[in-house]
């Protein structure tokens, strides 16, 4: 089977790559900011700070997964085009 066909076949069975999630993370962070500003509770503010730091970690992790997927795709294409 030609190399191009192999890559096409692999693509057919591959899971879908999710869209960029940063906009969703930004939306959640904005809601948390509003809750924090409206709440007189210091404890609520501390919990929101913790959630915000975890959301930023998720943003970083999601980007790392996308970058890794793109890297391995490019490597597969590069390797398949070599003799």
C-alpha positions as CSV (number, residue, x, y, z in Angstrom):
1,X,0.0,0.0,0.0
2,X,1.5,3.4,-0.9
3,X,2.5,5.6,2.0
4,X,0.0,8.3,1.3
5,X,-2.8,5.7,1.5
6,X,-1.5,4.4,4.8
7,X,-1.7,7.9,6.3
8,X,-5.2,8.3,4.9
9,X,-6.3,5.0,6.4
10,X,-4.8,5.9,9.8
11,X,-6.7,9.2,9.7
12,X,-10.0,7.4,9.1
13,X,-9.7,5.6,12.4
14,X,-8.3,8.5,14.4
15,X,-10.3,10.2,17.1
16,X,-11.5,13.7,16.5
17,X,-9.2,16.5,17.7
18,X,-11.2,18.9,19.9
19,X,-11.3,22.5,19.0
20,X,-9.3,25.1,21.0
21,X,-10.7,25.2,24.5
22,X,-9.2,28.5,25.5
23,X,-12.5,30.4,24.8
24,X,-14.4,28.1,27.1
25,X,-11.8,28.4,29.8
26,X,-11.9,32.2,29.5
27,X,-15.7,32.1,29.9
28,X,-15.5,30.0,33.1
29,X,-12.8,32.3,34.5
30,X,-14.9,35.3,33.8
31,X,-17.9,33.8,35.6
32,X,-15.6,33.0,38.6
33,X,-14.3,36.5,38.6
34,X,-17.9,37.9,38.8
35,X,-18.7,35.5,41.6
36,X,-15.6,36.5,43.5
37,X,-16.3,40.2,43.1
38,X,-20.0,39.7,44.3
39,X,-19.2,37.5,47.2
40,X,-18.3,39.0,50.6
41,X,-16.8,35.7,51.7
42,X,-13.0,35.5,51.9
43,X,-13.3,31.7,51.8
44,X,-15.2,31.7,48.5
45,X,-12.5,34.0,47.1
46,X,-9.8,31.5,48.1
47,X,-11.6,28.6,46.6
48,X,-12.1,30.6,43.4
49,X,-8.4,31.3,43.3
50,X,-7.7,27.6,43.5
51,X,-10.2,26.8,40.7
52,X,-8.6,29.5,38.6
53,X,-5.1,28.1,38.9
54,X,-6.5,24.6,38.0
55,X,-8.2,26.1,34.9
56,X,-5.0,27.7,33.8
57,X,-3.2,24.3,34.2
58,X,-6.0,22.7,32.0
59,X,-5.4,25.4,29.4
60,X,-1.6,24.6,29.4
61,X,-2.3,20.8,29.3
62,X,-4.7,21.1,26.5
63,X,-2.3,23.2,24.4
64,X,0.5,20.6,25.1
65,X,-1.8,17.8,23.9
66,X,-2.6,19.8,20.7
67,X,1.1,20.6,20.1
68,X,2.1,16.9,20.7
69,X,-0.6,15.7,18.3
70,X,0.6,18.2,15.6
71,X,4.2,17.1,16.2
72,X,3.5,13.4,15.8
73,X,1.4,14.0,12.7
74,X,4.1,16.0,11.0
75,X,6.7,13.3,12.0
76,X,4.5,10.6,10.5
77,X,4.0,12.5,7.3
78,X,7.8,13.2,7.1
79,X,8.7,9.6,7.8
80,X,6.2,8.3,5.3
81,X,7.5,10.5,2.5
82,X,11.1,9.1,3.0
83,X,12.2,6.1,1.0
